[in-house]
Amino acid sequence: MKHTSRTLPIAMLAVLWLVGWTLRVPVLAAPPLATRMAESFGLEAAGIGALTMLPVVAIAFGAIPAALIIGRFGVKTAIVGGVLLMAMASSARGYAPSSTILFGVSVLMGLGVAVFQTALPTATRVWTPGYVAIGNAVYLNGMMVGEVSGAGLTLPLVLPLAAGDWRAALLLWSVPIVLIALVTALVRTPTGAPEAACEGSHSETPLPRWNDLFVWQYGMLLAGSVVVFYVINSYVAVILQARDETEALAWLLFLYNATPLLASFAVLAAPHWMGKRGPIAASAALSVVGLAGFTFLSGWASWLFALLTGFAASIELILLMSLPAAIADGRAVTRLTAGMTMVGYGIAFALPLLGGWLAKRGDWLEFALIPSLIFGAGVLLLVGKQRVYPSYR
């Protein structure tokens, strides 16, 4: 059906974009402040890494309790509560009396993210009925802008506003996030799409079915998209240093971390890609080619392949995160989202660590990329043969 701009739910799309923007801001505001935080708490390199990775692990393993929360309290309550928990825990990192509590509130922040990240695919069906693909593209575009905001604006903008105090900088980031939660609390479900009906019957469980092959198929595809992007970000600095190419590091990191934003605009311009096999297969294959090129080449050719990886893996990630809302209804959206998130982020956390272990014991630093490359190539077999992915129930 052709929709006109007159009927496009602009206000609801704006709320979805704002909530999407909050998804990654607190998580990615920490790495630019990591050295300051480490000095304050006396952390070593492993502790600095934990500050970044603990929220990611919490997102993976928080997906299951998130599904229960959504099923019990509904989509809007889950989103508002998750955003507020994330904002409060993010601010609390600056005022933790010990490193143990710092890590604890970092986990709480990740759990808050898990709650509303799991709820957002269902929210697109509830808040933008008839425009689910556009709603998914909009909130995921907001997420990518949030990634750039958290990583790119913390040092040049937010830290100076906080008079150089990293604690106050985290608090300042929480202000717009709390305001977004308040705006979301005022959302009214569109007529004809009552939230309870959209979520399914109360006898229907929101928990993933672990004997469901689709959960593993889509979850492992999600893991492939996350891991090939993350592994380059994790090891690009040491690899370029070993190749004597450190002059390219600053601009390559900037361009690489800008590729998700470009990818989100590409999907926003083509929402009909959602739910279809072809775009997922093409982006997955290109991301693997890009990672292979960065692994085995050097110089400008490897840099270009790295950028290809970032762009293609980001498109694949966006399409996979939007897949549950595109192919499922009711609580099946939450079930599939929670299962995919736990499988995908759990595997994506482990593989770069395995690569680092191999690189430490080998005489070739690029060993750090090999497990992710093998996994990314292997999951291409799971893309499937359907032109459009089947309905999920």
C-alpha positions as CSV (number, residue, x, y, z in Angstrom):
1,M,0.0,0.0,0.0
2,K,1.3,3.4,-0.8
3,H,1.4,5.8,2.1
4,T,1.4,9.6,1.9
5,S,3.4,12.0,4.0
6,R,0.0,13.3,5.3
7,T,-0.6,10.1,7.2
8,L,3.0,9.4,8.2
9,P,3.2,9.3,12.0
10,I,5.9,11.9,12.3
11,A,5.6,12.4,16.1
12,M,5.9,8.7,16.8
13,L,8.8,8.4,14.5
14,A,10.5,11.3,16.3
15,V,10.1,9.5,19.6
16,L,11.5,6.3,18.2
17,W,14.5,8.2,16.8
18,L,15.1,9.8,20.2
19,V,14.9,6.5,22.1
20,G,17.2,4.9,19.5
21,W,19.7,7.7,20.0
22,T,19.9,6.9,23.7
23,L,20.8,3.2,23.0
24,R,24.6,3.7,22.6
25,V,25.4,7.2,24.0
26,P,26.3,6.2,27.6
27,V,28.1,3.0,26.5
28,L,30.3,4.8,24.0
29,A,30.8,7.9,26.1
30,A,33.0,5.8,28.5
31,P,35.9,4.9,26.1
32,P,37.0,8.6,25.5
33,L,37.0,9.0,29.3
34,A,38.6,5.7,30.1
35,T,42.0,7.0,31.0
36,R,40.6,9.6,33.4
37,M,38.3,7.0,35.0
38,A,41.2,4.6,35.3
39,E,43.3,7.2,37.1
40,S,40.5,7.9,39.5
41,F,40.0,4.2,40.5
42,G,43.5,2.9,40.0
43,L,42.5,0.6,37.2
44,E,45.0,-1.3,34.9
45,A,44.5,-2.2,31.3
46,A,42.2,-5.1,32.0
47,G,40.0,-2.9,34.2
48,I,39.8,-0.3,31.4
49,G,38.7,-3.0,29.0
50,A,36.0,-4.2,31.5
51,L,34.5,-0.7,31.6
52,T,33.7,-1.0,27.9
53,M,32.9,-4.7,27.8
54,L,30.7,-5.2,30.9
55,P,27.7,-3.2,29.5
56,V,28.0,-5.3,26.3
57,V,27.9,-8.5,28.2
58,A,25.0,-7.2,30.2
59,I,23.1,-6.5,27.0
60,A,23.6,-10.1,25.9
61,F,22.5,-11.7,29.1
62,G,20.0,-9.1,30.0
63,A,17.8,-9.9,27.0
64,I,16.0,-12.8,28.8
65,P,15.0,-10.8,31.9
66,A,14.1,-8.0,29.5
67,A,11.6,-10.2,27.7
68,L,10.0,-11.0,31.0
69,I,9.7,-7.3,32.0
70,I,8.2,-6.5,28.6
71,G,5.7,-9.3,28.9
72,R,4.7,-8.3,32.4
73,F,4.7,-4.5,32.2
74,G,4.2,-3.7,28.5
75,V,6.3,-2.0,25.9
76,K,6.1,1.7,27.0
77,T,6.8,0.9,30.6
78,A,9.8,-1.3,29.7
79,I,11.2,1.4,27.4
80,V,10.8,4.3,29.9
81,G,12.1,2.2,32.8
82,G,15.0,0.9,30.8
83,V,16.0,4.3,29.7
84,L,15.8,5.8,33.2
85,L,17.8,2.8,34.7
86,M,20.5,3.3,32.0
87,A,20.7,7.1,32.7
88,M,20.9,6.7,36.5
89,A,23.4,3.9,36.3
90,S,25.5,5.8,33.8
91,S,25.6,8.9,36.1
92,A,26.3,6.7,39.1
93,R,29.6,5.5,37.5
94,G,31.0,8.9,38.3
95,Y,30.1,8.8,41.9
96,A,30.9,5.2,42.7
97,P,33.1,4.9,45.9
98,S,35.1,1.9,44.6
99,S,35.9,0.1,41.4
100,T,33.7,-2.8,42.4
101,I,30.7,-0.6,42.6
102,L,31.8,1.1,39.4
103,F,31.7,-2.3,37.6
104,G,28.4,-3.1,39.3
105,V,26.6,0.1,38.0
106,S,28.2,-0.5,34.6
107,V,26.4,-3.9,34.5
108,L,23.1,-2.2,35.6
109,M,23.5,0.3,32.8
110,G,23.9,-2.5,30.3
111,L,20.8,-4.2,31.8
112,G,18.8,-1.0,31.2
113,V,19.9,-0.9,27.6
114,A,18.9,-4.6,27.2
115,V,15.4,-3.9,28.4
116,F,14.5,-1.1,26.0
117,Q,16.6,-2.5,23.1
118,T,14.6,-5.7,23.3
119,A,11.4,-3.7,23.5
120,L,12.0,-1.4,20.5
121,P,11.1,-3.8,17.7
122,T,7.8,-4.4,19.3
123,A,7.3,-0.7,19.8
124,T,7.6,-0.1,16.1
125,R,4.6,-2.4,15.6
126,V,2.6,-0.8,18.4
127,W,3.5,2.9,17.8
128,T,3.8,3.0,14.0
129,P,1.3,0.4,12.7
130,G,1.5,0.2,8.9
131,Y,4.9,1.8,9.0
132,V,6.9,-0.9,10.7
133,A,9.8,-0.9,8.2
134,I,10.1,2.9,8.4
135,G,9.9,2.8,12.2
136,N,12.7,0.3,12.4
137,A,14.9,2.3,10.0
138,V,14.3,5.5,12.0
139,Y,15.1,4.1,15.5
140,L,18.2,2.3,14.1
141,N,19.3,5.6,12.4
142,G,18.9,7.2,15.8
143,M,21.1,4.5,17.4
144,M,23.9,5.1,14.8
145,V,23.8,8.8,15.4
146,G,24.0,8.1,19.1
147,E,27.1,6.0,18.5
148,V,28.8,8.9,16.8
149,S,27.5,11.3,19.5
150,G,28.8,9.3,22.4
151,A,32.2,8.5,20.9
152,G,32.7,11.8,19.0
153,L,31.2,14.6,21.2
154,T,32.3,13.5,24.7
155,L,35.8,15.0,24.6
156,P,35.4,18.1,22.3
157,L,31.9,19.2,23.6
158,V,30.6,17.6,26.8
159,L,33.9,17.4,28.8
160,P,34.6,21.2,28.3
161,L,31.0,21.9,29.4
162,A,31.7,19.9,32.5
163,A,34.8,22.0,33.2
164,G,37.1,18.9,32.5
165,D,35.4,16.8,35.2
166,W,34.7,13.3,33.7
167,R,32.1,12.6,36.5
168,A,30.2,15.8,35.6
169,A,30.5,14.8,31.9
170,L,28.7,11.5,32.5
171,L,26.0,13.4,34.5
172,L,25.5,15.9,31.6
173,W,25.0,13.1,29.1
174,S,22.2,11.8,31.3
175,V,20.2,15.0,31.2
176,P,18.9,14.7,27.6
177,I,18.4,11.0,28.2
178,V,16.1,11.6,31.2
179,L,14.2,14.2,29.1
180,I,13.7,11.6,26.3
181,A,12.4,9.1,28.9
182,L,9.8,11.7,30.1
183,V,8.7,12.4,26.5
184,T,8.3,8.7,25.9
185,A,6.2,8.4,29.0
186,L,3.7,10.7,27.3
187,V,3.3,8.5,24.2
188,R,-0.2,7.5,23.5
189,T,-0.7,4.2,21.6
190,P,-2.3,4.9,18.2
191,T,-6.0,4.1,17.8
192,G,-6.5,0.5,16.5
193,A,-3.2,-0.8,17.9
194,P,-3.8,-1.3,21.7
195,E,-0.6,-2.3,23.4
196,A,-1.9,-5.4,25.1
197,A,-3.3,-6.8,21.8
198,C,-0.1,-6.1,20.0
199,E,1.8,-8.1,22.6
200,G,-0.3,-11.2,22.3
201,S,-2.2,-13.1,24.9
202,H,-0.9,-13.3,28.5
203,S,-0.7,-17.1,28.2
204,E,1.9,-16.7,25.4
205,T,5.4,-16.6,26.8
206,P,7.8,-13.8,25.9
207,L,10.8,-16.0,26.5
208,P,12.8,-17.5,23.6
209,R,12.4,-21.1,22.7
210,W,15.9,-22.5,22.7
211,N,14.9,-25.5,20.6
212,D,13.8,-23.0,17.9
213,L,16.3,-23.2,15.0
214,F,15.3,-19.7,13.8
215,V,16.6,-18.2,17.1
216,W,20.0,-19.8,16.5
217,Q,20.0,-19.0,12.7
218,Y,19.2,-15.3,13.1
219,G,21.2,-15.0,16.3
220,M,24.4,-16.4,14.7
221,L,23.9,-14.1,11.7
222,L,23.6,-11.2,14.2
223,A,26.8,-12.4,15.9
224,G,28.6,-12.4,12.5
225,S,27.7,-8.8,11.8
226,V,28.6,-7.6,15.3
227,V,31.9,-9.5,15.6
228,V,33.4,-8.5,12.2
229,F,32.8,-4.9,13.0
230,Y,33.9,-5.0,16.6
231,V,37.1,-7.0,16.0
232,I,38.6,-4.4,13.7
233,N,37.8,-1.7,16.1
234,S,39.4,-3.7,18.9
235,Y,42.7,-4.5,17.1
236,V,43.2,-1.9,14.4
237,A,45.5,0.3,16.6
238,V,48.0,-2.5,17.5
239,I,47.8,-4.0,13.9
240,L,48.6,-0.7,12.3
241,Q,51.4,-0.1,14.8
242,A,52.9,-3.6,13.9
243,R,52.6,-2.7,10.2
244,D,54.3,0.7,10.8
245,E,51.2,2.4,9.5
246,T,50.3,4.5,12.6
247,E,50.0,7.7,10.5
248,A,46.7,6.3,9.2
249,L,45.2,5.4,12.6
250,A,43.4,8.6,13.5
251,W,41.6,9.2,10.2
252,L,40.9,5.5,9.7
253,L,39.3,5.1,13.1
254,F,37.2,8.3,12.4
255,L,36.0,7.0,9.0
256,Y,35.5,3.5,10.3
257,N,33.3,4.6,13.1
258,A,31.4,6.9,10.7
259,T,30.4,3.9,8.5
260,P,27.5,2.8,10.7
261,L,25.9,6.3,10.3
262,L,26.3,6.1,6.5
263,A,24.8,2.6,6.6
264,S,21.8,3.7,8.6
265,F,21.0,6.4,6.0
266,A,21.3,3.8,3.3
267,V,18.7,1.6,5.0
268,L,16.6,4.6,5.8
269,A,16.4,5.3,2.1
270,A,15.6,1.7,1.3
271,P,13.3,0.3,4.1
272,H,12.0,-2.3,1.7
273,W,15.2,-4.2,2.3
274,M,13.9,-5.3,5.8
275,G,12.8,-8.9,6.0
276,K,14.5,-9.8,2.8
277,R,17.3,-12.3,2.3
278,G,19.2,-10.6,-0.6
279,P,20.4,-7.5,1.2
280,I,21.4,-9.5,4.3
281,A,23.3,-12.0,2.2
282,A,25.0,-9.3,0.2
283,S,26.1,-7.2,3.2
284,A,27.2,-10.3,5.1
285,A,29.4,-11.5,2.2
286,L,30.9,-8.0,1.7
287,S,31.7,-7.7,5.4
288,V,33.7,-11.0,5.2
289,V,35.5,-9.9,2.1
290,G,36.4,-6.7,3.7
291,L,37.7,-8.4,6.9
292,A,39.8,-10.8,4.8
293,G,41.2,-7.9,2.8
294,F,42.2,-6.0,6.0
295,T,43.7,-9.2,7.5
296,F,45.9,-10.3,4.6
297,L,46.7,-7.0,2.9
298,S,48.5,-3.9,4.1
299,G,48.7,-0.2,3.3
300,W,45.9,1.7,1.6
301,A,44.3,-1.4,0.2
302,S,43.8,-2.9,3.7
303,W,42.4,0.5,4.9
304,L,39.8,0.5,2.1
305,F,38.8,-3.1,2.9
306,A,38.4,-2.1,6.6
307,L,35.9,0.7,5.6
308,L,34.1,-1.8,3.4
309,T,33.8,-4.1,6.4
310,G,32.4,-1.3,8.6
311,F,29.8,-0.2,6.1
312,A,28.6,-3.7,5.1
313,A,28.6,-5.1,8.6
314,S,26.6,-2.1,9.8
315,I,23.9,-2.6,7.1
316,E,23.7,-6.3,8.0
317,L,23.4,-5.4,11.7
318,I,20.6,-2.9,11.0
319,L,18.7,-5.4,8.8
320,L,19.0,-8.2,11.4
321,M,18.0,-6.0,14.3
322,S,14.9,-5.0,12.4
323,L,14.1,-8.6,11.3
324,P,11.9,-9.6,14.3
325,A,9.5,-6.7,13.8
326,A,9.4,-7.4,10.0
327,I,8.5,-11.1,10.3
328,A,6.8,-11.6,13.7
329,D,3.7,-10.4,15.5
330,G,2.7,-10.0,19.2
331,R,5.0,-11.5,21.8
332,A,6.8,-13.4,19.1
333,V,8.7,-10.2,18.3
334,T,10.0,-10.0,21.9
335,R,10.8,-13.7,21.9
336,L,12.8,-13.6,18.7
337,T,14.5,-10.3,19.7
338,A,15.6,-11.6,23.1
339,G,16.9,-14.9,21.7
340,M,18.8,-13.3,18.9
341,T,20.3,-10.7,21.2
342,M,21.6,-13.2,23.7
343,V,23.0,-15.5,21.0
344,G,24.5,-12.8,18.9
345,Y,26.1,-10.6,21.5
346,G,27.3,-13.5,23.6
347,I,29.2,-15.0,20.7
348,A,30.4,-11.6,19.5
349,F,31.9,-11.0,23.0
350,A,33.8,-14.3,23.0
351,L,35.4,-14.4,19.6
352,P,37.6,-11.3,19.8
353,L,38.9,-12.6,23.1
354,L,39.8,-15.9,21.5
355,G,41.6,-14.0,18.7
356,G,43.5,-12.0,21.3
357,W,44.6,-15.2,23.0
358,L,45.8,-16.7,19.7
359,A,47.7,-13.5,18.7
360,K,49.4,-13.4,22.1
361,R,50.7,-17.0,21.6
362,G,51.5,-16.7,17.9
363,D,54.1,-14.6,16.0
364,W,51.5,-13.0,13.7
365,L,49.3,-10.2,15.2
366,E,46.6,-10.7,12.6
367,F,45.7,-14.0,14.3
368,A,43.5,-11.8,16.5
369,L,41.2,-11.5,13.5
370,I,41.1,-15.1,12.3
371,P,38.4,-16.6,14.6
372,S,36.0,-13.7,13.7
373,L,36.9,-14.1,10.0
374,I,36.2,-17.9,10.1
375,F,33.0,-17.4,12.0
376,G,31.8,-14.7,9.6
377,A,32.5,-16.8,6.6
378,G,30.8,-19.9,8.2
379,V,27.6,-18.2,9.1
380,L,27.1,-17.2,5.4
381,L,25.7,-20.8,5.2
382,L,22.8,-19.7,7.5
383,V,21.6,-16.8,5.3
384,G,19.0,-19.2,3.8
385,K,17.5,-19.5,0.3
386,Q,14.2,-17.7,0.7
387,R,13.7,-14.4,-1.1
388,V,11.7,-13.1,1.9
389,Y,12.2,-14.6,5.4
390,P,9.1,-16.6,6.5
391,S,6.7,-15.3,9.2
392,Y,7.8,-16.1,12.7
393,R,5.3,-17.3,15.3
